[in-house]
Amino acid sequence: MTGPFSVNPSAGAKAEALFRSDLGDYLIDVAQRNVLMLDVLRRRGDNYLEHVAMIAPHVLGFSFEPVMSGRNLPRPVNYWLVRIIPPEGVVTNEASRPFIVVDPRAGHGPGIGGMKPDSEIGAALAAGHPCYFIGFLPDPVPGQTIEDVGCAEAAFIEAVIKRHPDYPGKPCVIGNCQAGWAVLGLAAARPDLMGPIMAAGAPLAYWNGKDGLNPMRYSGGMLGGSWLASLTGDLGAGIFDGAYLVQNFEKLNPANTWWSKLYDVWSQVDTEAERFLSFEKWWGGHVLLNREEIEFIVEELFVGNKLTKGEVKLSSGKTIDLREVTSPIVVFCSWGDNITPPQQALGWVTDLYASDLALIAAEQTIVYCIHPQAGHLGVFVSSSVARKEHTELTENMDLIDILPPGLWEAVITPREPGQDYADLAAGKHVLRFEPRKLDDIRALGLNTAEDDRRFATVAKLSEINADLYKTWLRPWVKAVANAPSAELSRRLNPLRSQFEAFSHNNSFLRGVPALAEQVRRNRRPAAAGNPFLAWQQMASQNIAASLDLFRDIRDSATELLFKQVYGWPALQQALGVSDETARPVPADRERGVAELEAGLAGLRQRVSDIDANIAVLRAFMFVLAAGKSLDERIFAALRRLQKKHQSLEGTTLWQFKAKVREQFFMLRFDREEAVAAIARVLQKQAPPISLEEFHGILTAAGPLEGEALARYERVSRMFPDHAPGREPPAPAAGTPPPTVRAAPPKPAAQRRRPGTGTRRRTAPQK
């Protein structure tokens, strides 16, 4: 039968062949993925609407109990403090050091530091520490300032201290990104408040970076300074939309923003949907700042770079000087972070201190750890980072707290099977601290003098533009801006509207859930070897490469224009910028050195004024100083000793820290006399441990070699049980260090609760 309505058998066969071919399988797979992806976007939109409707939205992955609200303080703010409830099977010790995680308020909502079980909070809980979290609400309290937030955080930390009276020291405070510089500023204003501080991915030297790698630092100059942030705050009726900060982050990587992020989910929609939805819940939770807050951040920090110079002033007139921080500072950053590169995370150290001796004279301990590749968010939220860097740093925070003054690098290496004393190191890695110099920070690639002049020119021009705007334009803008128009503008922001457009509010998507469910029941993914999947991946790579090329051209053009405009000598001269005024640094960068040198006479007089306990401690430090690094296993051996004798005078962490620092100075400035005093004391008093025990602790990280072995042999001859020509054998792995003889306790009148003074001083004084 033939005719216009006849069926061609060969056509049906071709259709069936196509249906059963690789192309047919791929087309069915793509059609199904399109439906499932549309459903993922719908779920994302619904999650967004549910999230923003919450009174206190967050993405914390842990249960918690409220402790304190910043709205009830004399200077109310939108911050709050909660106690993290350990998950089932995790036990914390109320007498151990509390940890406080402060989340960044940089456009997103709170919770990034505890969104996953493997996180900063998870690491602290797993190590047995009580853990607290400082978060915030989406809307600021009218009139609140950055200083008000700092006062609230100080009240929160004081509340945590009161909740743990059995712990004699201070809490460890972790500040992520924006919270990092905020916590350090608070520590400078209140030096007695905190124990060790970890600044993770926190920018502190805002102008630093490397050409061709860190284009974000040019943004202020290309916008003419800080005036645009003021304008945006005025148009928002006194409120700055944090979504604009998020847009700046997204512009850094257009390939990921416009293509890869969504393509990765679409191409693996069966497995990637939940991960994507979890992250987007945080990424889309934009929060607001007061105009006064964003003006402070941009004018004082991002463009002004005034924090390291000590030019940031409080309402009382007091200036914030980071050299007043007495707590050990841990800086965690990454080479893969294009928002806070290592130069910005660490460059402030060379701004504050002109020499290594100045850093030591300030009695400051700074530890840094640089990840090879994690991105900015990976520093806080990556599971692999949390299981390695955050776990190791958290578990060894007590060791960091007693490190002698100076600059140290934390080096983390895998723990090898059968390694000596491996039981003394928790987890799968071993942490050691290697001494560094300020030249090691400079070697990271800090700004040249030409770079500093360019950024100083931006800062000067920004001040002029800000004054012009606030004087002539602000009254007109405030006259036409109002709350309803500001709310409409925020809702129409592309970062918000993209979520709401794909939600149940869109009537065209109401049938998607049922269709997606039908697709899941009849899912037919293409085989892994389907050639069209390879073509799809190649096409995606080409699109991403094209967007990367656009980014590179854009960033190169921006950098070139920035250098040409702000490197113009005539403009620099007109604004009064010179090499002498370009780099904002404190006036006296050798502060404390003269005081330290003047106190050497008194130091030498006290070298011999020690007992057997201090003599052995000094002997430990003398030998370990030759090894060029401190291993966590050595500290673990010492802590086992302490746990057996809590009543031993001078063995609390705080007292031990003070003694370590004092012996550090004695060995540094009068080493030979300090070592000779060890022999004189041990001839008159029996050492608290035997030579074999002394050797076992020293070799907890491995056998002694080279200079360390030579120093040990010199010291070993001072012990009364020394056997000439024989080095004591190390105790078997896992054997706890032996007991020590306790010295008689001091009278109660001589005891003092640690941390009650305004500033610790163990260095020699005049």
N, C-alpha and C positions, 0 to 999 in steps of 0.2 A: 504494500500500500504506500502510495506516495501522495504528496500534497503539502500545503503549507502547515498543516498540523501533524504531520507524520513525525515519528521519532527516528533519528538516525542512530542505529546501533553503535556505530563507530564513535559518535560523539559521547554516548553514555559510557562507553568503555574508557574513553580518554578522561572523562570526568572522574570515573572511579579510580583510574590509575593516578590521576593528580591527587585525589583524596588520600590515597595510600602512599604517596610519594613523600620524600623529605620536605618538599615545598608545601605540600598539603599539611603535613604534621606541624610545620613551622607556622603556617597561617592560622591553624586552629589554636596553637599555643599562644600566638600573639593576641588573637581575639579574646581568649580567656584571660590572659594577663591584663589586657586593657580593662576588662570588667573588674577584675580583682583590684587593680591599681586605683580605679575610680572609687571602689569601696574603701580602700585604705585612706584616700584623701577625704572621703566623707567621714570616716571615723576620726581622722585627725581634726577635722573641723568641729565635730561634736565634742571631742576631748577639749578643744580650745574653749568652746563656749562654757562647758562645765567647769573648766579650770578658772576662767576669769570671773565666774559667778561665785566662787568661794570667797569667804571673808579673809582667810589666810591661805592662799594657794601656795603650794610647795611641791617638790618632787622627792622629798626624803623617802628613802627606802626602808627606814627604821621606825618603829613605834617610839613615841616620846610622851613626856608629861610636861606641861607648862610649869615654869619656875617663876618668871618675872616678865612683866610687860613694860616696855618703854613709855607707853602712854600714861602711866601712873607716876612718872618721875617729875621732879620740879620743872625740868625743861623737857617736855614730852616729845617723843619721837616715835616713828613707826617701826621700831625694832622690838624683838622679843627674844627671850632666853628659854630654852627647853633642855630637859635632861633626857638623853637618849636611853631607851630601855634595851638592855642587851637581848639579842635573840635567844631562843631556846638553845640550851647547851653551852652558852657563853657565860662565864663567871667573871665578875670584876671585883677588885679589892678596894674597898672604901678608903683604906689607908695608903694607897698608892697615888702617884701624881695624877691629878685630873687633867684631861685634855679638853680644850675649847676650840671648836672649829667655827671660824667667822666666814660667812659666805660673801662673795663680791656683789655689790649693788651697781652693776655696770650695764644696766639695760634689761637683764633677765631677772626672773624670780629666784628665790632661795632654794637650796637643796643640792646643788651640783657636787658638793663635797661629801654627800652621803646618799647619792642616788642609787648606788649599787652596793651589794654586800662587800665587794672588793673595792674599798674606798678609804679615804682618810679616816672617817669615822669607824669603818669596819676594822682597819688596822689597829686603831687605839683600843677598841673593845676586845679584839683578839689577844692583845698583849696584856689584858687584865686591868686596863685603866678605866675609871669612870669617865664618861664622855658627855660633853654639853655642846649645844649648837646655838649660834646667834644668827637669826634670820630677820626678815622684815616683811612688812605688808606692802601691797602694791602702791598705795597712795600715801604720800608723806603728810605729816602733820603740818598745817599751815605755819610758815615762819621758821620751821626747823632748819638748822644749819649743820655743816660738817662738824663743827665744834660740839654742837648738841649731841650728835651721834656718838662722838668720842666720849663725852661725859656719861652717856647711857652705857656704852660698852665697859667703861671703868666700873660702873655700878654693878653690871652683870658679873664681872670678874670678881669683885669683892664678895658678891653673893655666893659664888662658887667656892671661894676660899673659906667662907663661914660654914659651908655645908660639909667641909672635910677638915675638921680640927685636928685629926690624928696625923695628917700629913704635914711635916714641918716646913716644907718648901712652898714654892709657888706653882700655879698651873702652867702647863705648856699651852701656848696659844698659836693656832695655825690660821694665817690670813691668806686667802686665795685672791690673786689678781688685785683688784681695787682694795680689797680688805687688807692686803699685805702692807701697802703704804700707810693705810689708816691705823693699823695695829702698831707699826713702828713709830708713827707720830705720837700715838698715845703712850707708848713705852718711853719716849723721850720726855713727855710731859709728866708722866708718873713712873719714874724708874723703879719704884719699890713694888710695883703691882704684879709683874709677871715673872715666870721662869723662862725657860728657853722659848724663843719665838721662831716659827717657821714661816717664811714669806715664799709662797709657791706661785711662780709666774707673775710676780709683782713688779711693775715698773717703778723704778726709783731714780734712775738717771734718764730722763725722758728724751734728751737730744741724741743720745748715743745710738749707734747702729752701724751697719756696713753698707757701702754703696752697692746698689743693685739688689739688695736683699730685704731692706726694711723701709719700704716706701711710706708706711703709715706715719712716720715721724715728719713727713713733709706736709701733711694735711693742714696743719695750723697755718703754715706760711702761704699755701695756695688759696686759703680762704680769707687771708688778710688778718689773721689773728683771732681773738676770742669774741669779737663783736657779733658774729653770726650765732653763737650759742646764746648770747643775751637776747638777740632778736627772736630766736625760736622760743625762748622762755617767755618773752613778752607776748608773742602771738598765742601762746598757750595759756594766757591769763595767769601768768606767774608759775606755770608748770612746764617742765621740760619733759618731753616724751622720750623714754629710754629706748624706744624703737629706732631712733636716729643713731644711737650708739651701735646698735646691732647692725644697722645698715652699713656702717663703716667697716665692721668686721666682715660682712658678706662681700663687700666690694674688693676685698683683698684677694679673693679667689673666685672670680666669676665662673670658672669652669665647674667648680663644685656647686656654687649657688644656683646657676642657671641650668646645669645639665647633670653632672655626675651624681649628686645627692639623690635626685629623683630617678635617674636611670638605674642606679644600683638597686633600688627597691623594685622598680618595674621588672628588671631582668631576673630578679630572684624573689619574686613576690610571695612565693610559698614559704620562704624561710626568713626573709628580712623585714617583714611587716611589723612585727612586734618591737624589734629593736628600733626601727624608724619611729614608730609611734611613741615609744618611751622617751626618746631624745627630743622629738618635736614638741612634746608636752612641756619640756623645760625651755626649749628654744623659742617657743611662741608665747611664753609667759612674760610679756613685757611689763616693766614697772615704770613708775614716774619719779622724778626728782623735782625739788623746788628750784626755782630760778637761781636762788642764792647758792644752792649746792653746786649746780653745774658751773656757775661763774667761778666759784672757788676752785673747782677741779681744773678748769681750763686755764684760768688766768694765773693761778699760783703754781700749778704743777705742769700740765701738758705743754703750755706755751712758755710760761715764766720760768719753769725749772728752778723754783726757789727753795725746795725742801732741803737740798744738800748744802745750800749756802746759809741756812739758818735765817731766812727772811720771811718764813711763814709765821704770822703773829696770831696769838689768841686774843680774845676780847679783853683779857686782863692786861694786855701789853707784852706778855711773855712770848718769846720767840721759841720755835721748835728747833732744837739742835739735836740731830741724831747721835751726836757723840755723847749725849747724856744717857743713852740707853746702856744699862748695865747688864741686861740679860744676854746670854749667848744668842746669836742670830744664825739661823740656818736658812740659806738661800737655795731654793730648788728651781731650776730653770731648764731649758732645752734648746738645742741647736735647731730643732724643727719648729720652734715657736716664732712665727713672724709678727706676732702682736707684742710680745715681751721677749725679745732676744736676750741672750746672756749679757750682751753689752749694756742693756738697760737694767737688767736685774742685778748686775754687779759693779757697774761703772761708778756708782756712788761711793764705793769704798775708797777709791783713789782720790775722789773729791774731798772726802773728809780728812784723810790722813796722808800727809806728805811722805811718810817713810814707814817702814816696818816697825821701827822703834817707837814712833808716835802711836801706832796701833797698840803696841804692847804697853806703853805708858798709860794709855787710856783703860787698861785692863779689860779690853774688849776681845771676845772670842767670836770669830766669824767662820762658819763652816759653809761651804758651797758644794753642790752636787749638780752636774750638768748631764742631762739625758741626751743621748746622741740623736734622737729623731722624733720624739713625741711632739705633737702640735700643742697649741695653747690650751685647748680644752683637755687634751690627753694628759696634761700635767696634773689635772684634778680628778678626771673621771675615768681614765683608762684603767681597765682591770689589771693589765700587765704591769703598769707603773705602780699601782696600789700594792700588788703582790710583791713587788721587789723594792723600789725606792722608798715608798711610804712605810712599808712594813719594817724595813731595816732602820730607817731614821727614827720611827716611833719606838721600836724596841730598844734603841740605844740612846734615847734622849737623856737618860741619867748620865751616861758616859759623856755626851756632848756638854752637859752641864758642868762637868769638872775638868774639861780640857783647859790647859793653860792658855793665857792670852795669846792672840796671834791669828793668822789666817791659815785655815785647814781646808783640804779637799776630801770629801767623803768618796771613797772608792769601794765599789761593791763588786765582788767576784763570786762565781759559783762555788759552792762548797763541794769539794771533790770527795768521792767515796773513800773511806779509809783515812781521811785526813786526820792529823794528830789533834786530839782534843776537840773533835767535831761536835761532841755533845755540849760544848760550851757555847755554841752558836745556834740560835734558834732559826728555824726555817731552812730554806735551800741555798742561802747565800751567806757570805761572810763580809762584814763591813770593817774597813780600816780607815784611819784618818792620817793623811799625809800632810806635813807642814808645807805651806806655800808662802810666796812673797808677793808684794804688791805688783812686782813686775809680771807675775803670772796673770794678774788681772789685766794689766796693760797689753799683754800679748794676745788677749782675746780680740783686739782690734777696736780700740776706743777712737773717739773723734780726733781729727787733726785740728791744728789751730785754725785752718781755713774753715772747717766745719763749724767750729765754735763761734767764729765771727758771723757766719751766716745765720745761725740760730739766734744769736744775740740780737742781730738786726731784726729778725722776725719778732722777738719779744718787745723791742723798742717800738716798732711800728704797730704792734698789736695794742700797746698801751695808748698810743695816739688815736688809733681807730676806735678803741673802746670808749675813750673819753668823748670823742666826737659823736659817737652814736648815743651815749647816755645823756649828753647835753642837748643835742638837737633833734634826734629822731625818736628816742624813747617816749617822750610825752605824747607824740602823735600816735605811735603804735599802741600804747596803753589805752588811749582814748577810743580806739576803734575795736580793740580786742575784747572779747567777752567769753564767759564760761561755755555757753552753748556752742558757739562757733569753734572754740578750742576742742570740745569733746567730739564734734563732728569731724574735725580735721584729724584727730587721733584715730577715730574709727575708720576713716578712709585711707589711712596709711597703708601702702601696699603690703607691708609685713603683717598687718592685721587682717586686711580685707581678703587676702588669699586664703586664710583659714575659714573665715565666715562664708565665703563664696562656695566652698565645698563642704557644706554642712546640711543638716536636715532643714535649715531655713530655706534652702534652695529647692523649690518644688520639683524641679527636673530630676532630682536625685532620689526621690522618695521610693522609686521602684528598684534602686540599686541593691539594697540589702538582700531582697529575695532573689534577684538575678545572680548576685555573687554566690549565694548559698547553693543555687542550682549548678553554677559552674564548679564549685568545690566538689560536689557530688559526682560530677562527670569530668573531672580534671584530666586532661591529656597533654602533659608537658612533652616538648620535643626531646628526643634522645640527646644525650650529651655529645654524641659525635655528629649531630646534624650539621651539615656545612653552612646552612643559613644562620645558625647561631654564631658561627665563627665570623661570617660576614657582618652580622649585627654588632659583635664586639669590636670588629675593626672599624666600622662606621662610627661607633661611640668614641673610640680612641681618637679618631680623626677630628671629631667635633670638639672633644676636650682639648686636643692639641691646638686647634684653631683659637679656642677661647684663651688658652694659655699664651699663645702668641699675641693676641690682642692685649692681654694683661701686661706682658713684658714690654710691648711697645708703649702702652699707656704709662707704665711706671717709669720707663727710661725717659720718656718725654717730660714727665712731671719732675723727675730728678734733675734733668738738664735745665729746665726752665727755672726751677728753684735755685739752682746754683748760679745761673746767670743773673737772676734778679737780685737775690740777697747777697751774692758775692760781688756786686758792683761796688767798687771802692768809693765812688762818690756818694752813694746812698749810705754806706757804712760810716763815712766821715761825717755826713750831715746829721746822722743820728748819734754820733759820739761813741761809736763802737771801735774798740782797739783790742790788741792782744791782751793788754792788761785788764780790761774790763769784760772780755768776752765770756770767759768761763765762770759761772757762778760757783765759787768755793768759799768756805769759811775763811775768815781773816787769819786766824792762828791755827794752821794745820799741823804744827809741831807742839801743840799744847800738851803739857804734862811731861815733856822730855826733860826740860830743865829741872822740874821738881823731882823727877825720878833720879837724875844724876846727882842732884844735891843731897838726896837721901842715902847715897851709897855708903857714907861713913856709918850711919846708924845701922844699915844693913849688915855691914861687916862685923859690927859689935854683937849682933844677934846670931851670927852664923853658928857659934858654938853653944848657944843657949838652947839646947834640945835634949830630949830624953831618948830612950832606946826606940820607942815607937816612931818618932819623927826621923830618927837616924835610918831606920829600915825603909820608911817611905822615901826619904831622900835617895837612898841607895837604889830603890826601884826606879825612880825618875832618872837618875844618872845613867843607868844601863839602858833604859828604854829610849832615852834621847838619842842614843847612837844608832838605833834601828831605823830612824827617819819616818816611822809611822807607829800608830797605836791601833792595835787590833781589838775587836770587841771581845774576843775570848779571854784576853788578859783581864779586862774589866769584869767579865763574868766570874773569873776565878776569885777576884777580890770581893765581888758581891756575895759569893758563897761564904766567904770568910765573915763578912759583915752579918749575914743572916743568922749565922751560928751564935753571934755575940752582939745582939742588939744593945746590950747594956754597956758595951765597950766605949769608954769615953772617947769622943772625937771621931766616931765611926758613922754618925749620921751623914747623909749626903751633903748637907749644907756645911757642916764642920769640916768634912773631908775636903770639900772644894776649897775652902779658905786655906787649909794647910797645903794643898797641892799648889795653889797659886803662890803662896809665900815661898815654898821650896823652889818653885820654878825661878823666881827672881834671884834667890840666893845662888842657885847653880848657874844662872846666866851671867851674873856679874862678878862672882867670886868663886868659880868652880873648884879650883884646887883647894882652897881653904875649906869650902863646904864639904868636899870629899874627905879631907884630912880629919874634919870634925867627926865624921862617921866612925872612923877608927878609934878616936879618943873616947867616944861615948860607949862603943861596944866593948872596949877594954874594961870599963867600969860597971856597965849594966848589961845584964843578959838580954839578948834580942828577943822580941816577942814570938818569933818563929825560928825554926831551924834553917840551916843552909839548904837542906834538901827541899823544904817547903818553899823557901825563897826561889830556888831554881825552878821548881814546878810551876809557879805562877809566871815567871819570866818566859818560860818556854811553852806556855799555853797556846801560843800562835805558831809554834814551830821552833826548831833548834836555833840557838844563838850562833851568829856568824860575824866574822870581821871585827869591826870596832866594838860592836855590842858584846861579843865574846871576850874581847880583851878587857873591857870595862867590868864584865862580870867576874873574870878571874882576879882582877884587882880588888874588887869589893869582897869576893868570897874569902880572901885571906884575912879579912877583918872579923869574920865570924869565929866564935870560939870553937865550934865543932868542925872547922875546916880540916880536911884531910889533904895534905900536900900531894900534888901530882894526880889527883883524881877528881873528876867533875861528878857531882852527885847525879844519880840516875833520875830521870823524870818519873813521876808516879804514873800508874796506869791510867789510860784514858777513862774518863768518867769518875775517877776518884776525887771526891771533894777535897778542897784544901783543908789542911789540919787546923786544929784550934789554935788560938793565940791567948796569951795571958793578958788579962785586962788590967789596965792601970787604974788606980783608985779614982773615983769620980771627984769632980770639983765640988766645992761647997755650993749650995743652992744660990747663994748671993752672987756667985760669979757666972751663973748660967743666964743666958739671954735667948729669947725666942729669935730664931734666924729671920732675917728680912725686915726687922723693925727699924733699921737705920735708913737714912735717905739715900746713902750710896755706900757700897762696900769698898773698902780700901785695904788691900793687903800689900800693895807696893810700898817701898820705903818712902817715908815722909820726911820733911825737914824737921 
